[in-house]
């Protein structure tokens, strides 16, 4: 289970999915879960906060997903990609080693990735 001091950034263009994931993460022990609807909103949050974990929706522009994921990873943030339609084989090579969580996802699936 996540430590209470951990915080998470959720980059998800569907607000309901983002809010549901934030609720799940809080139930799993995350102290803070910020939601950004796109890369611009994520950049604004990243200017003010350091995150332990980020969930990034592959439904954003592919270049945005790749740039954001690699930047966060280089800063020591754990990154998990999420998608309803993207298969691991479709990911750019630079992202192929990152965990991929298929939507819709359950608390058990999220927890399994965090353990």
N, C-alpha and C positions, 0 to 999 in steps of 0.2 A: 504494500500500500504506500502511496506517496506520502512523504513527510509534509507536515503542516506548513513548513516554511516555503515550499515550492510554489512557483507561479508559472502560469501557462498563457501563451498567446494562441488564439484560435483565428486563423485566417480562412473565412468561409463566407461565400457570397449569399448563402441562404440563411437568413437571420434565425429561423426556427431551428435549423440543424445546429447552428453555432450556439444558441442558447441551451439546447438540449445537451450538447457535448459539455458545455461549461457546468451545467447542473450535475452531470455524471462525474466530472472531474472533482468537483467540490465534495461530492459524496464519497469519493475515493481518497479525500484528504488534502486536495490542493487548496491553498489559502486564497489564491487569486487566479481568476481566469478572465482575461480580457479578450474581447471579440472585435475583430476588424473585418469589414466586408470586402476589402480589396487591398492591394499593395500600398496605395497611398495612405490609407488609414493605418495599416501595419507599420509603415515607416514612421508615422507620427508617434505611434506608441513606442516603437523601438528607440526613438530619440530620448524618451523620458524613462524608460524602464529596461532592465535586463531580465530575460526570461530563462527559466530552466528547461522548458519544453515548448515546442510549437507544433500545432497541427495545421497543415496547409492543404487546402482544397485544390486538387488537380484541375478543377473546373475553371480556374483562373487562366489567363493567357499563359501558355507554356513557358515563354521567356520570363515572365514574372515569377512563376512557380520556381523555376530553376535558379534564377538569380537570388530570390529571397531565401530559398532553402540552403543554398551554398553559403550565403552570407551568414545566416544564423548558425549553421554548422561550424563555420570558421571561428565564430565567437564563443563556441562551446555549448551552444544550445542544442539539445536533442530535438530532432525533427521527425515527425511522423506525417506522411502524406495520406490524404483521404480522397476517395473517389467513388462515384457511382458507376462510371463507365470505363475508366482507364485501367488497363491490364498492366501488370509489371513489365511485360515485354514492350509496351508502348512508351515507357519512361525513357528520358534521355539517359545516356550511359552514366553521366555524373550523378544521377539520382537513383540508379539501380540498386544500390545497397541500402537505401533508406526503407524503413518499414512502411508498408502500404496497408491502410485500413479501408476495407470496402464498406460503403454505405448501402443500406442502413446498417448501423452497428449497435451492438448491445453493450451494456455495462461490462459484461463478462469479456467481450472481445477487447474493449479498451483496457480493462484491468490486465488481461493476458499480455498485452504489449508493454505495460508498465512494470510488470514483475520481472 
